[in-house]
Amino acid sequence: MRVAPGVEAYGGGGFRVAGLRYAGSILILDDLVRPWAATDLKALTPDLFAPVFDAGLQTVEFVLLGTGPSVAPAPRPVRDALQAAGLGLEVMSTPEACRLYNLMAEDGRRVAAALIAF
């Protein structure tokens, strides 16, 4: 069994996860951290969530979307695409998404974290 990586720090344009620094936005999916091309909420498209869709419902049941330093709604096409795939979406500020991801991953939940850096 893999141990879910914890988000230890955020800000300064990136994240520290499991002791490693990542510049820019990240996507944590199936306990793996990968760079994510999202730069801001307005530029989000369903295509940016392709790895989540490809993983399927056996890997992830919902997505935590960190929108930056403050919370704002996800664009309608993103919400519609995730809903059509049967995936839940929780939108919150990036700091809140990091904290919730850590709690949920520790509990073994099938969650993806899509975190926009700031």
MMTF fields as JSON, N, C-alpha, C and O atoms, coordinates in Angstrom:
{
  "mmtfVersion": "1.0.0",
  "mmtfProducer": "UNKNOWN",
  "numBonds": 471,
  "numAtoms": 472,
  "numGroups": 118,
  "numChains": 1,
  "numModels": 1,
  "chainsPerModel": [1],
  "groupsPerChain": [118],
  "chainIdList": ["A"],
  "bondAtomList": [4, 2, 8, 6, 12, 10, 16, 14, 20, 18, 24, 22, 28, 26, 32, 30, 36, 34, 40, 38, 44, 42, 48, 46, 52, 50, 56, 54, 60, 58, 64, 62, 68, 66, 72, 70, 76, 74, 80, 78, 84, 82, 88, 86, 92, 90, 96, 94, 100, 98, 104, 102, 108, 106, 112, 110, 116, 114, 120, 118, 124, 122, 128, 126, 132, 130, 136, 134, 140, 138, 144, 142, 148, 146, 152, 150, 156, 154, 160, 158, 164, 162, 168, 166, 172, 170, 176, 174, 180, 178, 184, 182, 188, 186, 192, 190, 196, 194, 200, 198, 204, 202, 208, 206, 212, 210, 216, 214, 220, 218, 224, 222, 228, 226, 232, 230, 236, 234, 240, 238, 244, 242, 248, 246, 252, 250, 256, 254, 260, 258, 264, 262, 268, 266, 272, 270, 276, 274, 280, 278, 284, 282, 288, 286, 292, 290, 296, 294, 300, 298, 304, 302, 308, 306, 312, 310, 316, 314, 320, 318, 324, 322, 328, 326, 332, 330, 336, 334, 340, 338, 344, 342, 348, 346, 352, 350, 356, 354, 360, 358, 364, 362, 368, 366, 372, 370, 376, 374, 380, 378, 384, 382, 388, 386, 392, 390, 396, 394, 400, 398, 404, 402, 408, 406, 412, 410, 416, 414, 420, 418, 424, 422, 428, 426, 432, 430, 436, 434, 440, 438, 444, 442, 448, 446, 452, 450, 456, 454, 460, 458, 464, 462, 468, 466],
  "bondOrderList": [1, 1, 1, 1, 1, 1, 1, 1, 1, 1, 1, 1, 1, 1, 1, 1, 1, 1, 1, 1, 1, 1, 1, 1, 1, 1, 1, 1, 1, 1, 1, 1, 1, 1, 1, 1, 1, 1, 1, 1, 1, 1, 1, 1, 1, 1, 1, 1, 1, 1, 1, 1, 1, 1, 1, 1, 1, 1, 1, 1, 1, 1, 1, 1, 1, 1, 1, 1, 1, 1, 1, 1, 1, 1, 1, 1, 1, 1, 1, 1, 1, 1, 1, 1, 1, 1, 1, 1, 1, 1, 1, 1, 1, 1, 1, 1, 1, 1, 1, 1, 1, 1, 1, 1, 1, 1, 1, 1, 1, 1, 1, 1, 1, 1, 1, 1, 1],
  "groupList": [{"groupName": "MET", "atomNameList": ["N", "CA", "C", "O"], "elementList": ["N", "C", "C", "O"], "formalChargeList": [0, 0, 0, 0], "bondAtomList": [1, 0, 2, 1, 3, 2], "bondOrderList": [1, 1, 2], "singleLetterCode": "M", "chemCompType": "L-PEPTIDE LINKING"}, {"groupName": "ARG", "atomNameList": ["N", "CA", "C", "O"], "elementList": ["N", "C", "C", "O"], "formalChargeList": [0, 0, 0, 0], "bondAtomList": [1, 0, 2, 1, 3, 2], "bondOrderList": [1, 1, 2], "singleLetterCode": "R", "chemCompType": "L-PEPTIDE LINKING"}, {"groupName": "VAL", "atomNameList": ["N", "CA", "C", "O"], "elementList": ["N", "C", "C", "O"], "formalChargeList": [0, 0, 0, 0], "bondAtomList": [1, 0, 2, 1, 3, 2], "bondOrderList": [1, 1, 2], "singleLetterCode": "V", "chemCompType": "L-PEPTIDE LINKING"}, {"groupName": "ALA", "atomNameList": ["N", "CA", "C", "O"], "elementList": ["N", "C", "C", "O"], "formalChargeList": [0, 0, 0, 0], "bondAtomList": [1, 0, 2, 1, 3, 2], "bondOrderList": [1, 1, 2], "singleLetterCode": "A", "chemCompType": "L-PEPTIDE LINKING"}, {"groupName": "PRO", "atomNameList": ["N", "CA", "C", "O"], "elementList": ["N", "C", "C", "O"], "formalChargeList": [0, 0, 0, 0], "bondAtomList": [1, 0, 2, 1, 3, 2], "bondOrderList": [1, 1, 2], "singleLetterCode": "P", "chemCompType": "L-PEPTIDE LINKING"}, {"groupName": "GLY", "atomNameList": ["N", "CA", "C", "O"], "elementList": ["N", "C", "C", "O"], "formalChargeList": [0, 0, 0, 0], "bondAtomList": [1, 0, 2, 1, 3, 2], "bondOrderList": [1, 1, 2], "singleLetterCode": "G", "chemCompType": "PEPTIDE LINKING"}, {"groupName": "GLU", "atomNameList": ["N", "CA", "C", "O"], "elementList": ["N", "C", "C", "O"], "formalChargeList": [0, 0, 0, 0], "bondAtomList": [1, 0, 2, 1, 3, 2], "bondOrderList": [1, 1, 2], "singleLetterCode": "E", "chemCompType": "L-PEPTIDE LINKING"}, {"groupName": "TYR", "atomNameList": ["N", "CA", "C", "O"], "elementList": ["N", "C", "C", "O"], "formalChargeList": [0, 0, 0, 0], "bondAtomList": [1, 0, 2, 1, 3, 2], "bondOrderList": [1, 1, 2], "singleLetterCode": "Y", "chemCompType": "L-PEPTIDE LINKING"}, {"groupName": "PHE", "atomNameList": ["N", "CA", "C", "O"], "elementList": ["N", "C", "C", "O"], "formalChargeList": [0, 0, 0, 0], "bondAtomList": [1, 0, 2, 1, 3, 2], "bondOrderList": [1, 1, 2], "singleLetterCode": "F", "chemCompType": "L-PEPTIDE LINKING"}, {"groupName": "LEU", "atomNameList": ["N", "CA", "C", "O"], "elementList": ["N", "C", "C", "O"], "formalChargeList": [0, 0, 0, 0], "bondAtomList": [1, 0, 2, 1, 3, 2], "bondOrderList": [1, 1, 2], "singleLetterCode": "L", "chemCompType": "L-PEPTIDE LINKING"}, {"groupName": "SER", "atomNameList": ["N", "CA", "C", "O"], "elementList": ["N", "C", "C", "O"], "formalChargeList": [0, 0, 0, 0], "bondAtomList": [1, 0, 2, 1, 3, 2], "bondOrderList": [1, 1, 2], "singleLetterCode": "S", "chemCompType": "L-PEPTIDE LINKING"}, {"groupName": "ILE", "atomNameList": ["N", "CA", "C", "O"], "elementList": ["N", "C", "C", "O"], "formalChargeList": [0, 0, 0, 0], "bondAtomList": [1, 0, 2, 1, 3, 2], "bondOrderList": [1, 1, 2], "singleLetterCode": "I", "chemCompType": "L-PEPTIDE LINKING"}, {"groupName": "ASP", "atomNameList": ["N", "CA", "C", "O"], "elementList": ["N", "C", "C", "O"], "formalChargeList": [0, 0, 0, 0], "bondAtomList": [1, 0, 2, 1, 3, 2], "bondOrderList": [1, 1, 2], "singleLetterCode": "D", "chemCompType": "L-PEPTIDE LINKING"}, {"groupName": "TRP", "atomNameList": ["N", "CA", "C", "O"], "elementList": ["N", "C", "C", "O"], "formalChargeList": [0, 0, 0, 0], "bondAtomList": [1, 0, 2, 1, 3, 2], "bondOrderList": [1, 1, 2], "singleLetterCode": "W", "chemCompType": "L-PEPTIDE LINKING"}, {"groupName": "THR", "atomNameList": ["N", "CA", "C", "O"], "elementList": ["N", "C", "C", "O"], "formalChargeList": [0, 0, 0, 0], "bondAtomList": [1, 0, 2, 1, 3, 2], "bondOrderList": [1, 1, 2], "singleLetterCode": "T", "chemCompType": "L-PEPTIDE LINKING"}, {"groupName": "LYS", "atomNameList": ["N", "CA", "C", "O"], "elementList": ["N", "C", "C", "O"], "formalChargeList": [0, 0, 0, 0], "bondAtomList": [1, 0, 2, 1, 3, 2], "bondOrderList": [1, 1, 2], "singleLetterCode": "K", "chemCompType": "L-PEPTIDE LINKING"}, {"groupName": "GLN", "atomNameList": ["N", "CA", "C", "O"], "elementList": ["N", "C", "C", "O"], "formalChargeList": [0, 0, 0, 0], "bondAtomList": [1, 0, 2, 1, 3, 2], "bondOrderList": [1, 1, 2], "singleLetterCode": "Q", "chemCompType": "L-PEPTIDE LINKING"}, {"groupName": "CYS", "atomNameList": ["N", "CA", "C", "O"], "elementList": ["N", "C", "C", "O"], "formalChargeList": [0, 0, 0, 0], "bondAtomList": [1, 0, 2, 1, 3, 2], "bondOrderList": [1, 1, 2], "singleLetterCode": "C", "chemCompType": "L-PEPTIDE LINKING"}, {"groupName": "ASN", "atomNameList": ["N", "CA", "C", "O"], "elementList": ["N", "C", "C", "O"], "formalChargeList": [0, 0, 0, 0], "bondAtomList": [1, 0, 2, 1, 3, 2], "bondOrderList": [1, 1, 2], "singleLetterCode": "N", "chemCompType": "L-PEPTIDE LINKING"}],
  "groupTypeList": [0, 1, 2, 3, 4, 5, 2, 6, 3, 7, 5, 5, 5, 5, 8, 1, 2, 3, 5, 9, 1, 7, 3, 5, 10, 11, 9, 11, 9, 12, 12, 9, 2, 1, 4, 13, 3, 3, 14, 12, 9, 15, 3, 9, 14, 4, 12, 9, 8, 3, 4, 2, 8, 12, 3, 5, 9, 16, 14, 2, 6, 8, 2, 9, 9, 5, 14, 5, 4, 10, 2, 3, 4, 3, 4, 1, 4, 2, 1, 12, 3, 9, 16, 3, 3, 5, 9, 5, 9, 6, 2, 0, 10, 14, 4, 6, 3, 17, 1, 9, 7, 18, 9, 0, 3, 6, 12, 5, 1, 1, 2, 3, 3, 3, 9, 11, 3, 8],
  "groupIdList": [1, 2, 3, 4, 5, 6, 7, 8, 9, 10, 11, 12, 13, 14, 15, 16, 17, 18, 19, 20, 21, 22, 23, 24, 25, 26, 27, 28, 29, 30, 31, 32, 33, 34, 35, 36, 37, 38, 39, 40, 41, 42, 43, 44, 45, 46, 47, 48, 49, 50, 51, 52, 53, 54, 55, 56, 57, 58, 59, 60, 61, 62, 63, 64, 65, 66, 67, 68, 69, 70, 71, 72, 73, 74, 75, 76, 77, 78, 79, 80, 81, 82, 83, 84, 85, 86, 87, 88, 89, 90, 91, 92, 93, 94, 95, 96, 97, 98, 99, 100, 101, 102, 103, 104, 105, 106, 107, 108, 109, 110, 111, 112, 113, 114, 115, 116, 117, 118],
  "secStructList": [7, 7, 7, 7, 7, 7, 3, 3, 3, 3, 3, 6, 6, 3, 3, 3, 3, 6, 6, 3, 3, 3, 3, 1, 7, 3, 3, 3, 3, 6, 6, 3, 3, 3, 3, 7, 7, 7, 7, 1, 4, 4, 4, 7, 7, 4, 4, 4, 4, 2, 2, 2, 2, 2, 2, 7, 6, 6, 6, 7, 1, 3, 3, 3, 3, 3, 7, 1, 1, 1, 7, 7, 7, 7, 7, 2, 2, 2, 2, 2, 2, 2, 2, 2, 6, 6, 7, 3, 3, 3, 3, 3, 7, 2, 2, 2, 2, 2, 2, 2, 2, 2, 2, 2, 2, 2, 6, 6, 7, 7, 3, 3, 3, 3, 3, 7, 7, 7],
  "xCoordList": [0.834, 0.0, 0.88, 1.8, 0.588, 1.314, 0.889, -0.267, 1.831, 1.508, 1.234, 2.055, 0.094, -0.269, 0.703, 1.034, 1.159, 2.077, 1.321, 0.189, 1.944, 1.315, 1.824, 3.008, 0.924, 1.321, 1.822, 1.058, 3.111, 3.742, 3.784, 3.767, 3.839, 3.911, 3.401, 3.413, 2.952, 2.471, 2.778, 2.976, 2.816, 3.102, 4.396, 5.107, 4.702, 5.925, 5.913, 6.969, 4.729, 4.629, 4.773, 5.007, 4.639, 4.759, 4.366, 3.683, 4.823, 4.432, 5.614, 6.549, 5.568, 6.478, 5.594, 4.72, 5.849, 5.067, 6.04, 6.947, 5.833, 6.681, 8.164, 8.978, 8.497, 9.895, 10.461, 11.607, 9.686, 10.177, 9.462, 8.263, 10.21, 9.646, 9.183, 9.915, 7.974, 7.406, 7.082, 6.318, 7.649, 7.343, 6.077, 5.914, 5.185, 3.96, 2.859, 3.005, 1.771, 0.597, 0.863, 1.696, 0.142, 0.32, -1.03, -2.056, -0.98, -2.113, -1.639, -0.674, -2.316, -2.003, -3.119, -4.288, -2.728, -3.7, -3.111, -1.974, -3.87, -3.412, -2.085, -1.183, -1.994, -0.824, 0.446, 1.545, 0.311, 1.454, 1.293, 0.2, 2.39, 2.389, 2.923, 3.963, 2.203, 2.653, 2.456, 1.542, 3.301, 3.078, 1.738, 1.278, 1.118, -0.2, -0.15, 0.299, -0.591, -0.452, -1.385, -1.31, -2.245, -3.169, -2.389, -1.571, -2.657, -1.991, -2.941, -2.524, -4.206, -5.207, -6.589, -6.781, -7.517, -8.859, -9.545, -10.243, -9.356, -10.016, -9.572, -10.321, -8.37, -7.833, -8.135, -7.719, -8.849, -9.146, -10.081, -11.082, -9.727, -10.563, -10.687, -9.873, -11.68, -11.793, -10.546, -10.206, -9.865, -8.665, -7.595, -6.842, -7.519, -6.523, -6.797, -5.918, -8.015, -8.383, -8.311, -8.792, -7.724, -7.622, -7.03, -7.555, -5.957, -5.439, -6.465, -6.484, -7.307, -8.347, -9.388, -9.789, -9.818, -10.793, -10.211, -10.898, -8.946, -8.285, -8.161, -8.216, -7.995, -7.823, -9.1, -9.043, -10.242, -11.508, -11.962, -11.222, -13.185, -13.813, -13.207, -13.411, -12.477, -11.829, -10.673, -10.282, -10.124, -8.982, -9.393, -8.812, -10.377, -10.758, -12.277, -12.96, -12.792, -14.233, -14.592, -15.707, -13.654, -13.887, -12.583, -11.523, -12.699, -11.554, -11.667, -12.715, -10.573, -10.456, -9.738, -8.603, -10.372, -9.778, -9.392, -10.25, -8.084, -7.569, -7.428, -6.659, -8.17, -8.29, -7.286, -7.4, -6.319, -5.362, -5.573, -6.053, -5.218, -5.304, -6.734, -6.956, -7.698, -9.09, -9.966, -9.552, -11.163, -12.069, -12.88, -13.291, -13.095, -13.927, -14.504, -13.903, -15.649, -16.257, -15.425, -14.776, -15.46, -14.804, -15.612, -16.829, -14.948, -15.69, -16.734, -16.506, -17.854, -18.962, -18.53, -18.94, -17.712, -17.315, -16.561, -16.702, -15.771, -15.05, -16.042, -15.989, -16.935, -17.949, -18.787, -19.04, -19.217, -20.051, -19.3, -19.866, -18.034, -17.244, -17.011, -17.124, -16.69, -16.483, -17.787, -17.789, -18.885, -20.18, -20.549, -21.037, -20.323, -20.637, -19.808, -20.25, -18.612, -17.746, -18.089, -17.475, -19.064, -19.458, -18.564, -18.581, -17.781, -16.837, -17.384, -17.947, -17.209, -17.568, -16.493, -15.357, -16.846, -15.917, -16.14, -17.26, -15.068, -15.098, -14.123, -12.94, -14.624, -13.816, -13.555, -14.476, -12.286, -11.888, -10.57, -9.966, -10.119, -8.806, -7.738, -7.959, -6.605, -5.524, -5.092, -4.904, -4.925, -4.563, -5.587, -5.209, -6.878, -7.913, -7.871, -8.031, -7.654, -7.593, -6.409, -6.522, -5.276, -4.109, -4.416, -4.116, -5.008, -5.331, -6.332, -6.15, -7.382, -8.391, -7.822, -8.123, -7.001, -6.374, -5.569, -5.691, -4.758, -3.945, -4.813, -4.485, -5.902, -6.797, -7.438, -7.476, -7.932, -8.638, -7.687, -8.022, -6.518, -5.545, -5.084, -4.885, -4.918, -4.521, -5.588, -5.275, -6.845, -7.954, -8.138, -9.016, -7.317, -7.4, -8.482, -8.86, -8.99, -10.041, -9.477, -8.299, -10.3, -9.908, -10.149, -11.18, -9.197, -9.347, -8.179, -7.043, -8.477, -7.446, -7.397, -8.427, -6.202, -6.046, -5.468, -4.359, -6.237, -5.818, -5.541, -6.473, -4.264, -3.877, -3.198, -2.125, -3.83, -3.264, -2.294, -2.653, -1.067, -0.018, -0.262, -0.878, 0.236, 0.193, 1.412, 1.575],
  "yCoordList": [-1.179, 0.0, 1.245, 1.371, 2.15, 3.401, 4.354, 4.356, 5.162, 6.184, 7.481, 7.917, 8.096, 9.339, 10.437, 10.579, 11.211, 12.31, 13.443, 13.754, 14.048, 15.18, 16.494, 16.63, 17.461, 18.804, 19.509, 19.787, 19.788, 20.354, 21.876, 22.507, 22.474, 23.928, 24.361, 23.585, 25.61, 26.184, 27.669, 28.261, 28.26, 29.68, 29.891, 28.932, 31.123, 31.417, 30.794, 30.534, 30.553, 29.992, 28.489, 27.956, 27.789, 26.329, 25.656, 26.232, 24.409, 23.551, 22.715, 22.47, 22.278, 21.238, 20.062, 20.174, 18.928, 17.716, 16.588, 16.318, 15.931, 14.796, 15.148, 14.34, 16.362, 16.783, 17.33, 17.778, 17.305, 17.795, 19.082, 19.23, 20.017, 21.293, 21.185, 20.685, 21.653, 21.682, 23.126, 23.776, 23.627, 24.972, 24.911, 24.006, 25.873, 25.92, 25.069, 24.511, 24.981, 24.229, 22.73, 22.275, 21.97, 20.512, 19.811, 20.37, 18.561, 17.649, 16.423, 15.771, 16.11, 14.892, 13.907, 14.149, 12.793, 11.795, 10.418, 10.15, 9.557, 8.199, 8.228, 7.431, 9.166, 9.333, 9.739, 9.604, 10.228, 10.709, 12.202, 12.679, 12.928, 14.363, 14.6, 14.062, 15.409, 15.736, 17.228, 17.829, 17.831, 19.235, 19.359, 18.437, 20.516, 20.756, 22.093, 23.083, 22.143, 23.332, 24.479, 25.541, 24.303, 25.373, 26.528, 26.33, 27.729, 28.9, 29.819, 30.544, 29.792, 30.552, 29.967, 29.197, 30.35, 29.784, 30.087, 29.232, 31.286, 31.678, 30.83, 30.675, 30.285, 29.502, 28.009, 27.233, 27.588, 26.163, 25.665, 26.301, 24.51, 23.839, 22.373, 21.872, 21.689, 20.256, 19.475, 18.475, 19.909, 19.203, 19.105, 18.132, 20.085, 20.051, 18.936, 18.562, 18.409, 17.33, 15.954, 14.97, 15.88, 14.605, 13.484, 12.371, 13.717, 12.612, 12.088, 10.897, 12.97, 12.563, 11.702, 10.654, 12.152, 11.374, 10.014, 8.996, 10.006, 8.754, 7.778, 6.565, 8.293, 7.427, 6.659, 5.517, 7.28, 6.592, 6.596, 6.985, 6.158, 6.194, 5.196, 5.329, 4.213, 3.277, 3.953, 3.515, 5.018, 5.715, 6.955, 7.258, 7.669, 8.943, 9.07, 8.76, 9.531, 9.749, 11.224, 11.569, 12.091, 13.514, 14.287, 13.781, 15.53, 16.407, 17.586, 18.223, 17.858, 19.087, 20.085, 19.84, 21.193, 22.215, 23.404, 24.083, 23.654, 24.824, 25.957, 25.852, 27.048, 28.105, 29.243, 30.264, 29.091, 30.165, 30.691, 29.958, 31.96, 32.475, 32.7, 32.79, 32.791, 32.959, 32.008, 31.483, 31.805, 30.866, 31.592, 32.739, 30.898, 31.392, 30.175, 29.102, 30.308, 29.148, 28.654, 29.433, 27.351, 26.761, 27.122, 27.286, 27.247, 27.527, 26.44, 25.263, 26.837, 25.921, 24.7, 23.592, 24.839, 23.639, 22.612, 21.407, 23.081, 22.16, 21.455, 20.235, 22.208, 21.595, 20.577, 19.48, 20.936, 20.033, 18.76, 17.669, 18.892, 17.722, 16.768, 15.554, 17.298, 16.438, 15.748, 14.565, 16.487, 15.894, 14.796, 13.741, 15.03, 14.031, 12.761, 11.67, 12.902, 11.745, 11.055, 10.048, 11.594, 10.988, 11.372, 10.715, 12.434, 12.862, 14.069, 14.987, 14.048, 15.206, 16.272, 15.979, 17.501, 18.621, 19.475, 19.903, 19.721, 20.643, 21.775, 21.533, 22.996, 24.163, 24.98, 25.288, 25.332, 26.116, 26.8, 26.555, 27.641, 28.259, 27.16, 26.08, 27.441, 26.453, 26.057, 24.867, 27.008, 26.574, 25.614, 24.621, 25.902, 25.01, 23.657, 22.624, 23.652, 22.389, 21.547, 20.325, 22.181, 21.439, 20.77, 19.592, 21.516, 20.954, 19.801, 18.753, 19.998, 18.951, 17.73, 16.597, 17.95, 16.822, 15.991, 14.767, 16.641, 15.907, 15.039, 13.879, 15.59, 14.827, 13.646, 12.526, 13.914, 12.869, 11.775, 10.591, 12.172, 11.18, 10.296, 9.092, 10.912, 10.145, 9.114, 8.038, 9.456, 8.536, 7.502, 6.644, 7.579, 6.596, 6.874, 5.979, 8.104, 8.44, 8.523, 8.833, 8.252, 8.325, 9.745, 10.037, 10.609, 12.016, 12.498, 12.058, 13.405, 14.08, 15.527, 16.116, 16.096, 17.509, 18.24, 17.952, 19.182, 20.036, 21.399, 22.132, 21.745, 22.891, 23.955, 23.73, 25.122, 26.246, 26.988, 27.408, 27.136, 27.803, 29.313, 29.886, 29.928, 31.391, 31.878, 33.082],
  "zCoordList": [0.0, 0.0, 0.0, 0.809, -0.91, -1.01, 0.09, 0.513, 0.551, 1.529, 0.782, -0.024, 1.041, 0.371, 0.77, 1.947, -0.203, 0.127, 0.803, 0.433, 1.781, 2.453, 1.888, 1.583, 1.75, 1.335, 2.59, 3.514, 2.6, 3.792, 3.775, 4.832, 2.586, 2.484, 1.124, 0.168, 1.04, -0.212, -0.189, 0.872, -1.368, -1.495, -2.25, -2.553, -2.55, -3.294, -4.677, -5.253, -5.213, -6.557, -6.643, -7.727, -5.523, -5.581, -4.282, -3.435, -4.149, -3.037, -2.573, -3.336, -1.313, -0.835, -0.444, 0.415, -1.101, -0.87, -0.595, -1.382, 0.546, 0.941, 0.84, 0.394, 1.259, 1.3, 0.005, -0.022, -1.072, -2.362, -2.743, -2.507, -3.337, -3.782, -5.231, -6.086, -5.503, -6.852, -7.194, -6.481, -8.267, -8.734, -9.58, -10.398, -9.382, -10.157, -9.555, -8.467, -10.272, -9.838, -9.92, -10.705, -9.098, -9.079, -9.067, -8.676, -9.513, -9.437, -8.675, -9.075, -7.579, -6.821, -7.109, -6.807, -7.7, -8.132, -7.902, -8.292, -7.278, -6.99, -6.231, -6.489, -5.29, -4.424, -5.175, -4.639, -6.391, -7.17, -7.425, -7.733, -7.293, -7.549, -8.946, -9.326, -9.707, -11.06, -11.302, -10.736, -12.135, -12.501, -13.191, -13.865, -13.013, -13.592, -14.311, -13.734, -15.531, -16.373, -16.003, -16.621, -15.036, -14.642, -14.017, -13.119, -14.508, -13.959, -13.207, -12.303, -13.575, -12.834, -13.121, -14.062, -12.301, -12.384, -13.709, -14.254, -14.229, -15.476, -16.664, -17.629, -16.603, -17.715, -17.594, -18.454, -16.548, -16.381, -17.471, -17.799, -18.022, -19.014, -18.617, -17.841, -19.13, -18.854, -19.279, -18.646, -20.329, -20.791, -19.705, -19.671, -18.829, -17.762, -16.757, -15.98, -16.778, -15.861, -16.528, -15.966, -17.703, -18.427, -17.579, -17.623, -16.802, -15.98, -14.973, -14.662, -14.472, -13.522, -14.238, -13.734, -15.413, -16.185, -16.57, -16.503, -16.972, -17.375, -16.212, -16.412, -15.013, -13.839, -13.517, -13.059, -13.755, -13.531, -12.086, -11.182, -11.891, -10.581, -9.592, -8.385, -10.077, -9.158, -8.427, -7.344, -9.014, -8.436, -7.664, -6.622, -8.159, -7.535, -7.507, -8.483, -6.368, -6.253, -6.354, -6.745, -6.004, -6.204, -6.218, -5.848, -6.658, -6.845, -5.887, -5.779, -5.199, -4.427, -5.318, -5.727, -5.623, -6.471, -5.616, -5.052, -5.523, -4.828, -5.831, -6.787, -5.617, -6.614, -6.444, -7.123, -5.565, -5.296, -3.887, -3.023, -3.637, -2.272, -1.774, -0.566, -2.68, -2.271, -3.082, -4.116, -2.599, -3.264, -4.334, -4.16, -5.431, -6.533, -7.233, -7.18, -7.887, -8.554, -9.73, -10.429, -9.927, -11.103, -12.343, -12.262, -13.489, -14.727, -15.006, -14.725, -15.55, -15.84, -16.645, -16.298, -17.716, -18.474, -17.623, -17.834, -16.673, -15.777, -14.868, -14.715, -14.271, -13.385, -14.148, -13.651, -15.351, -16.147, -16.538, -16.489, -16.923, -17.341, -16.177, -16.342, -15.009, -13.845, -13.44, -13.1, -13.48, -13.142, -14.135, -13.731, -15.424, -16.448, -16.259, -16.619, -15.698, -15.44, -14.122, -13.768, -13.399, -12.127, -10.965, -9.924, -11.13, -10.102, -9.351, -9.946, -8.046, -7.249, -7.356, -7.73, -7.03, -7.059, -5.832, -5.553, -5.101, -3.966, -4.298, -4.537, -4.31, -4.666, -3.417, -2.66, -3.204, -2.035, -2.326, -3.37, -1.435, -1.623, -1.599, -1.05, -2.188, -2.198, -0.785, -0.534, 0.159, 1.52, 2.128, 2.749, 1.955, 2.476, 1.787, 2.437, 0.467, -0.274, 0.179, 0.271, 0.462, 0.954, 2.29, 2.483, 3.201, 4.52, 4.404, 5.022, 3.615, 3.473, 2.757, 3.133, 1.727, 1.045, 2.049, 2.074, 2.868, 3.835, 4.744, 4.994, 5.232, 6.113, 5.374, 5.884, 4.182, 3.442, 2.95, 2.993, 2.489, 2.018, 3.176, 3.013, 4.34, 5.521, 5.892, 6.402, 5.629, 5.894, 4.784, 4.877, 3.734, 2.655, 1.632, 0.876, 1.593, 0.623, -0.787, -0.97, -1.771, -3.18, -3.681, -4.286, -3.423, -3.72, -4.567, -4.393, -5.482, -6.257, -5.791, -5.463, -5.762, -5.409, -6.617, -7.066, -7.126, -8.237, -7.62, -7.29, -7.461, -6.667, -7.503, -8.062, -7.585, -8.329, -7.407, -6.307, -7.882, -7.108, -7.073, -7.971, -6.015, -5.913, -5.179, -4.982]
}
